[in-house]
Amino acid sequence: MTTDFSEKTEWSNPLRDPRDLRLQRIAGPCSLVLFGVTGDLSKKKLLPAVYDLANRGLLPAGFGLVGFGRRDWSHDDFANFVKENVQAHCRTPFNESTWKHLSDGLRFVQGTFDDHDAFVRLSDTVAELDRVRGTEGNHAFYMSIPPRAFPVVAQQLADSGLAKSTEEAWRRVIIEKPFGRDLTSSRQLDTVVAEVFDPNSIFRIDHYLGKETVQNLLALRFANMMFEPIWNSHYVSHVEITMAEDIGIGGRAGYYDGIGAARDVIQNHLLQLMALTAMEEPASFTAKDLAIEKLKVLSSVRLPDDLAAHTARGQYAAGWQGSQKVVGYLDEKGISPDSTTETYAAVRLDIDNRRWAGVPFYLRTGKRLGKRVTEIAVNFRKAPHLPFESSATQDLGENAIVIRVQPDEGITLRFGSKVPGTAMEVRDVNMDFTYGNSFTEASPEAYERLILDVLLGDPPLFPTSEEIDLSWKILDPIEHFWEAQGQPQPYRAGTWGPAEADQMLARDGHSWRIP
């Protein structure tokens, strides 16, 4: 039984955040079509994010959600599947009233990507949503599918008349990473999608940019006078950007082997974090102005002259992850015993502009490391003169501002303080800000923010095709160098990576921060 929302209606939701109403970030009439709806990303992130948006009152009353897949499901079967995963993974409390309104707009289309008739049925389904739910022809297509399937799905959407926007209605496409595996394949993918969708209707999603702490980096820099004057090479010694995982590849052997840590994380997440850390103040926080400043940073990146000395890669070996004994990468199911795919990657990059000349940016990522953490550490130069006995400051390190992206979202300020007592002794101390202690409401999941941005047509946190091009131009030479080096250096699971990564920083007089 469906509800007619062709006349616009609203429902009262006690969980709606008053700030959301004040900022008026509420999507207009629309639907979301999910390709790959039965995959892990959809089950654990996308479906719960859609429900949480509805629970916060940020979706229109007549919102439609369409799943496309091979299973022989009715609309009710799909609704049961969505409810099961929403209840298992939603961030906000499960509310029957919200669920009833959302479930009335659920539809399922059975078919394969090469099935023309299935896309005719999809076209009929979204047309029915326009009539019954009042979605007004506004539809977004989320491609949570392997990149090799993009061309056929894009062409089917074009052939069935689903891809083109009109003056009265919009059509948008959301593309999950990876955006190719090098510059050439990335441009081929971009060409395929751009032939079907208007360039302004293509949203390349990087979920890290939707995290609250990443957005707070912009607030930290540009809303506070105390930080911006020292955010430059006169005061900053070096910057470390880390994304560490304590898990192995799990069941992702088919995707991961041949891709590796650098393509999986550095090309997108870490280069985007670097650009946001290093960019100049934008004229505004619109998508266009943010992209302009990020492009300036990525265009100014200089690779090390000696890639052997200033890059490192590794492959996890057997070891202990906490109390659990784990196998090495080469013994994982589905991995060839002679695979040269890296599970750890670290690179030094320099930004040749006035603000950052001489400041190395170190980017590292890896699996089976000491703990799960993502952070940006801005390390400052030591004071040029210390009017203390040398013994008084022997335990004093560098000042630092550490932006903790996950899991303990917040900011740490590290500085020197006198140790209580009669002697003058200075030691490092930390001053912490955490979201959980400072705000009563929980931070939205990244996918909530990003899906809402797509439905609003407001994409400030989405990388542009130009940014992706520049990112591949940075990474490709490193990948080509590594391909000629043979086997990556092994490192024991549960440690912080291969020895050559420590040597890389030691050559510059630095050492990695242990999160």
KEDODO-747755 format. One line per field, with one value per residue (C-alpha): residue in one letter; z, y, x; residue number from 1. Coordinates in steps of 0.05 Angstrom, whole numbers, plus 5000, padded with zeros to 4 digits. Last residue first. Layout:
<pts>
type: [A,...]
up: [Z,...]
north: [Y,...]
east: [X,...]
seq: [NUM,...]
</pts>
This chain:
<pts>
type: [P,I,R,W,S,H,G,D,R,A,L,M,Q,D,A,E,A,P,G,W,T,G,A,R,Y,P,Q,P,Q,G,Q,A,E,W,F,H,E,I,P,D,L,I,K,W,S,L,D,I,E,E,S,T,P,F,L,P,P,D,G,L,L,V,D,L,I,L,R,E,Y,A,E,P,S,A,E,T,F,S,N,G,Y,T,F,D,M,N,V,D,R,V,E,M,A,T,G,P,V,K,S,G,F,R,L,T,I,G,E,D,P,Q,V,R,I,V,I,A,N,E,G,L,D,Q,T,A,S,S,E,F,P,L,H,P,A,K,R,F,N,V,A,I,E,T,V,R,K,G,L,R,K,G,T,R,L,Y,F,P,V,G,A,W,R,R,N,D,I,D,L,R,V,A,A,Y,T,E,T,T,S,D,P,S,I,G,K,E,D,L,Y,G,V,V,K,Q,S,G,Q,W,G,A,A,Y,Q,G,R,A,T,H,A,A,L,D,D,P,L,R,V,S,S,L,V,K,L,K,E,I,A,L,D,K,A,T,F,S,A,P,E,E,M,A,T,L,A,M,L,Q,L,L,H,N,Q,I,V,D,R,A,A,G,I,G,D,Y,Y,G,A,R,G,G,I,G,I,D,E,A,M,T,I,E,V,H,S,V,Y,H,S,N,W,I,P,E,F,M,M,N,A,F,R,L,A,L,L,N,Q,V,T,E,K,G,L,Y,H,D,I,R,F,I,S,N,P,D,F,V,E,A,V,V,T,D,L,Q,R,S,S,T,L,D,R,G,F,P,K,E,I,I,V,R,R,W,A,E,E,T,S,K,A,L,G,S,D,A,L,Q,Q,A,V,V,P,F,A,R,P,P,I,S,M,Y,F,A,H,N,G,E,T,G,R,V,R,D,L,E,A,V,T,D,S,L,R,V,F,A,D,H,D,D,F,T,G,Q,V,F,R,L,G,D,S,L,H,K,W,T,S,E,N,F,P,T,R,C,H,A,Q,V,N,E,K,V,F,N,A,F,D,D,H,S,W,D,R,R,G,F,G,V,L,G,F,G,A,P,L,L,G,R,N,A,L,D,Y,V,A,P,L,L,K,K,K,S,L,D,G,T,V,G,F,L,V,L,S,C,P,G,A,I,R,Q,L,R,L,D,R,P,D,R,L,P,N,S,W,E,T,K,E,S,F,D,T,T,M]
up: [5348,5344,5309,5255,5263,5236,5217,5142,5132,5194,5158,5103,5152,5191,5126,5108,5172,5149,5182,5250,5283,5293,5234,5223,5165,5098,5048,4981,4929,4862,4853,4780,4797,4852,4804,4761,4823,4844,4775,4776,4844,4830,4761,4790,4841,4787,4746,4808,4824,4752,4754,4815,4886,4925,4991,4963,4925,4933,4886,4946,4933,4923,4987,5025,5002,5024,5094,5110,5079,5128,5188,5228,5292,5356,5393,5462,5440,5476,5508,5449,5399,5433,5447,5481,5511,5513,5554,5534,5589,5619,5684,5728,5796,5858,5835,5785,5714,5672,5607,5535,5480,5445,5421,5407,5363,5359,5333,5371,5312,5268,5239,5297,5280,5314,5328,5348,5390,5381,5436,5508,5549,5550,5567,5638,5627,5576,5629,5608,5566,5503,5438,5367,5394,5360,5294,5292,5275,5240,5252,5210,5236,5217,5267,5272,5314,5310,5235,5200,5139,5116,5101,5101,5076,5096,5077,5077,5092,5051,5012,5045,5044,4984,4939,4919,4959,4977,4980,5021,5010,5052,5030,5067,5040,4977,4919,4897,4895,4893,4937,4898,4943,4942,5015,5055,5060,5019,5064,5128,5176,5242,5315,5358,5426,5397,5324,5329,5271,5201,5148,5124,5058,5053,5014,5025,4989,5002,4993,4934,4902,4899,4868,4913,4878,4875,4890,4865,4821,4879,4922,4869,4854,4926,4924,4861,4885,4948,4907,4859,4912,4953,5018,5000,4974,4995,5048,5021,5016,5057,5104,5054,4999,5046,5066,4992,4978,5036,5016,4941,4913,4981,5000,4950,4898,4952,4992,4936,4870,4842,4899,4932,4892,4888,4956,4989,5036,5096,5071,5139,5198,5244,5196,5193,5156,5171,5149,5176,5168,5176,5212,5213,5239,5182,5133,5144,5190,5243,5226,5214,5283,5333,5287,5290,5240,5180,5203,5256,5216,5154,5196,5225,5158,5163,5235,5215,5162,5094,5061,5082,5041,4976,4925,4853,4838,4764,4750,4734,4679,4647,4645,4588,4551,4617,4646,4590,4587,4662,4659,4603,4642,4703,4660,4633,4699,4737,4772,4754,4800,4856,4884,4885,4831,4845,4784,4779,4741,4749,4732,4702,4658,4638,4663,4621,4649,4651,4577,4572,4524,4570,4633,4594,4570,4641,4666,4611,4620,4697,4703,4699,4755,4804,4833,4885,4828,4861,4812,4832,4809,4803,4757,4803,4862,4877,4911,4868,4800,4802,4837,4779,4731,4773,4765,4691,4678,4721,4681,4617,4652,4665,4592,4570,4611,4609,4681,4707,4729,4784,4801,4874,4903,4970,4977,5028,5068,5084,5113,5153,5176,5203,5244,5268,5295,5300,5342,5303,5278,5236,5228,5248,5246,5178,5153,5171,5148,5079,5069,5092,5044,4987,5000,5002,4934,4907,4900,4849,4863,4806,4831,4828,4892,4889,4945,4938,4981,4987,5054,5031,5065,5120,5177,5222,5217,5141,5140,5188,5141,5080,5120,5143,5070,5048,5103,5126,5074,5015,5027,5040,4973,4963,4933,4880,4839,4885,4856,4900,4894,4893,4919,4955,5003,5070,5086,5113,5161,5214,5202,5208,5271,5302,5294,5272,5322,5342,5269,5245,5176,5114,5053,4980,4937,4894,4960,4950,5000,4978,5000]
north: [5158,5144,5205,5186,5210,5271,5290,5289,5222,5197,5207,5156,5111,5101,5081,5036,4997,4971,4988,5009,4941,4896,4851,4845,4883,4857,4902,4904,4852,4876,4947,4960,4967,5015,5067,5063,5071,5132,5163,5150,5181,5255,5254,5211,5265,5318,5282,5271,5345,5363,5313,5350,5323,5326,5365,5428,5390,5428,5397,5388,5314,5308,5347,5303,5241,5272,5293,5227,5189,5221,5197,5252,5274,5258,5313,5337,5374,5386,5318,5274,5321,5318,5375,5357,5395,5352,5358,5356,5367,5425,5418,5477,5446,5458,5415,5412,5397,5460,5457,5445,5440,5389,5412,5354,5359,5317,5253,5190,5142,5178,5246,5267,5335,5340,5408,5400,5431,5393,5352,5369,5312,5341,5410,5420,5381,5433,5487,5537,5600,5561,5597,5584,5550,5483,5481,5460,5394,5393,5323,5301,5239,5173,5116,5041,5012,4983,4968,4909,4952,5014,5088,5142,5213,5257,5330,5363,5438,5473,5518,5516,5586,5613,5555,5491,5439,5380,5307,5250,5182,5124,5060,4997,4938,4936,4890,4849,4783,4720,4676,4698,4725,4693,4673,4709,4674,4727,4781,4750,4709,4733,4712,4746,4777,4847,4837,4787,4769,4742,4789,4855,4882,4945,5008,5068,5134,5187,5151,5107,5163,5208,5275,5275,5294,5367,5388,5457,5435,5397,5460,5505,5453,5453,5529,5529,5469,5505,5565,5523,5479,5539,5553,5624,5665,5606,5613,5584,5509,5466,5426,5419,5397,5347,5317,5309,5277,5229,5207,5200,5179,5160,5110,5054,5073,5078,5017,4967,4959,4894,4854,4897,4882,4807,4801,4841,4787,4811,4855,4859,4899,4947,5005,5067,5132,5181,5252,5279,5352,5381,5437,5490,5560,5600,5548,5566,5559,5605,5666,5620,5588,5643,5680,5626,5617,5600,5545,5510,5518,5487,5430,5422,5396,5340,5328,5320,5268,5282,5290,5220,5194,5212,5215,5235,5273,5282,5329,5390,5350,5335,5260,5210,5230,5254,5184,5152,5208,5206,5132,5140,5197,5152,5095,5139,5173,5109,5056,5086,5131,5080,5107,5113,5151,5189,5207,5264,5276,5342,5365,5426,5454,5384,5334,5276,5207,5168,5167,5091,5093,5141,5100,5038,5073,5093,5022,4992,5042,5039,4963,4961,5012,4961,4981,5029,5072,5118,5147,5211,5227,5291,5279,5313,5266,5272,5205,5175,5207,5220,5153,5120,5153,5127,5057,5062,5082,5025,4977,5003,4993,4920,4912,4932,4877,4887,4913,4856,4857,4863,4932,4945,5002,5037,5100,5074,5048,5119,5142,5078,5079,5150,5130,5067,5104,5068,5111,5150,5119,5064,4999,4937,4969,4999,4933,4894,4950,4953,4878,4878,4935,4897,4836,4882,4912,4842,4808,4761,4782,4811,4882,4953,4985,5047,5097,5150,5212,5237,5271,5305,5286,5325,5308,5279,5210,5216,5232,5174,5127,5149,5140,5071,5050,5079,5056,4983,4952,4995,4991,4916,4901,4887,4955,4951,5003,5049,5096,5158,5197,5270,5326,5379,5363,5400,5441,5500,5524,5539,5475,5434,5472,5450,5377,5334,5278,5298,5288,5322,5301,5344,5341,5362,5340,5283,5248,5191,5135,5065,5000]
east: [5989,6064,6093,6142,6214,6250,6321,6308,6345,6308,6242,6258,6295,6230,6195,6253,6243,6175,6109,6082,6077,6016,6033,6108,6137,6160,6196,6160,6181,6207,6234,6214,6140,6159,6185,6122,6079,6118,6112,6037,6023,6031,6000,5944,5929,5930,5878,5834,5837,5818,5759,5733,5736,5670,5666,5634,5580,5514,5462,5415,5407,5482,5498,5448,5485,5551,5529,5495,5553,5602,5563,5532,5568,5532,5495,5515,5578,5643,5658,5640,5672,5739,5786,5851,5910,5971,6036,6109,6160,6198,6238,6256,6267,6224,6166,6109,6135,6136,6098,6116,6065,6020,5951,5904,5842,5780,5749,5771,5764,5781,5799,5845,5873,5941,5972,6044,6100,6164,6196,6215,6244,6314,6286,6311,6376,6398,6392,6340,6337,6315,6330,6305,6242,6233,6198,6126,6093,6026,5998,5938,5904,5871,5874,5865,5921,5991,5990,5957,5942,5979,5978,6031,6036,6096,6092,6161,6165,6219,6172,6103,6074,6112,6097,6131,6094,6139,6119,6148,6117,6094,6059,6039,5999,6042,6025,6085,6047,6092,6048,5986,5931,5861,5861,5915,5982,6019,5990,6016,5974,5945,5955,5903,5919,5929,5944,6001,6047,6050,6078,6051,6076,6118,6129,6174,6186,6238,6305,6286,6246,6307,6287,6226,6161,6139,6068,6049,5991,5961,5962,5932,5879,5857,5849,5806,5766,5745,5722,5680,5648,5626,5662,5678,5738,5781,5836,5900,5909,5958,5914,5857,5905,5939,5872,5854,5922,5909,5839,5846,5914,5940,5885,5871,5924,5978,5956,5953,5915,5943,5914,5860,5798,5799,5832,5776,5751,5792,5849,5882,5856,5894,5886,5929,5914,5969,5984,6049,6069,6138,6175,6121,6139,6168,6142,6069,6009,6036,5993,5932,5929,5912,5865,5813,5756,5799,5845,5805,5740,5772,5800,5730,5707,5758,5735,5662,5676,5647,5716,5734,5675,5707,5650,5656,5592,5574,5515,5557,5592,5524,5515,5522,5586,5615,5610,5650,5701,5714,5725,5776,5809,5817,5843,5899,5916,5923,5880,5812,5771,5770,5725,5649,5612,5548,5504,5454,5389,5353,5283,5247,5302,5320,5371,5394,5410,5345,5327,5331,5390,5428,5417,5438,5501,5520,5508,5551,5608,5608,5613,5689,5690,5661,5593,5565,5540,5489,5438,5403,5332,5291,5232,5182,5191,5116,5109,5055,5066,5141,5150,5114,5161,5219,5191,5177,5249,5273,5228,5260,5327,5309,5289,5358,5392,5467,5470,5429,5356,5305,5278,5260,5219,5217,5175,5124,5184,5207,5140,5133,5205,5200,5138,5171,5232,5299,5345,5398,5463,5432,5472,5432,5363,5379,5405,5342,5296,5329,5323,5250,5235,5269,5225,5164,5182,5186,5253,5283,5355,5396,5397,5370,5344,5300,5291,5236,5226,5154,5162,5225,5290,5325,5277,5331,5300,5299,5373,5385,5346,5387,5452,5431,5419,5486,5533,5530,5483,5502,5577,5572,5537,5463,5447,5501,5463,5423,5371,5357,5292,5273,5228,5271,5327,5330,5392,5350,5406,5355,5317,5381,5398,5332,5354,5295,5287,5216,5193,5130,5109,5109,5064,5071,5013,5038,5051,5002,5017,5032,5000]
seq: [515,514,513,512,511,510,509,508,507,506,505,504,503,502,501,500,499,498,497,496,495,494,493,492,491,490,489,488,487,486,485,484,483,482,481,480,479,478,477,476,475,474,473,472,471,470,469,468,467,466,465,464,463,462,461,460,459,458,457,456,455,454,453,452,451,450,449,448,447,446,445,444,443,442,441,440,439,438,437,436,435,434,433,432,431,430,429,428,427,426,425,424,423,422,421,420,419,418,417,416,415,414,413,412,411,410,409,408,407,406,405,404,403,402,401,400,399,398,397,396,395,394,393,392,391,390,389,388,387,386,385,384,383,382,381,380,379,378,377,376,375,374,373,372,371,370,369,368,367,366,365,364,363,362,361,360,359,358,357,356,355,354,353,352,351,350,349,348,347,346,345,344,343,342,341,340,339,338,337,336,335,334,333,332,331,330,329,328,327,326,325,324,323,322,321,320,319,318,317,316,315,314,313,312,311,310,309,308,307,306,305,304,303,302,301,300,299,298,297,296,295,294,293,292,291,290,289,288,287,286,285,284,283,282,281,280,279,278,277,276,275,274,273,272,271,270,269,268,267,266,265,264,263,262,261,260,259,258,257,256,255,254,253,252,251,250,249,248,247,246,245,244,243,242,241,240,239,238,237,236,235,234,233,232,231,230,229,228,227,226,225,224,223,222,221,220,219,218,217,216,215,214,213,212,211,210,209,208,207,206,205,204,203,202,201,200,199,198,197,196,195,194,193,192,191,190,189,188,187,186,185,184,183,182,181,180,179,178,177,176,175,174,173,172,171,170,169,168,167,166,165,164,163,162,161,160,159,158,157,156,155,154,153,152,151,150,149,148,147,146,145,144,143,142,141,140,139,138,137,136,135,134,133,132,131,130,129,128,127,126,125,124,123,122,121,120,119,118,117,116,115,114,113,112,111,110,109,108,107,106,105,104,103,102,101,100,99,98,97,96,95,94,93,92,91,90,89,88,87,86,85,84,83,82,81,80,79,78,77,76,75,74,73,72,71,70,69,68,67,66,65,64,63,62,61,60,59,58,57,56,55,54,53,52,51,50,49,48,47,46,45,44,43,42,41,40,39,38,37,36,35,34,33,32,31,30,29,28,27,26,25,24,23,22,21,20,19,18,17,16,15,14,13,12,11,10,9,8,7,6,5,4,3,2,1]
</pts>
